[in-house]
Amino acid sequence: MLLNALVDIFFVYPFHRIMRRANLFKMGMFKEHHLLGIFLLKAVLMYGYQYFVVEKQKSQRALKKNL
């Protein structure tokens, strides 16, 4: 999660400023911290899904094999 946050921070702040100065893209009404919040929320949701759904299914399959 920490590595994901660091990559998101790099993308949002320095990379976005470089792209904006090169006139490649603009975010419109979003501020940089809004985009960072969206990226971090997406990461938390995906990690939560993986933890609660995928890992639970793996443990249930392992339990059935042991019986």
Secondary structure as UniProt FT lines:
FT   HELIX           2..10
FT   HELIX           11..15
FT   HELIX           16..21
FT   TURN            22..23
FT   TURN            28..29
FT   HELIX           32..49
FT   HELIX           50..54
FT   HELIX           55..66
//
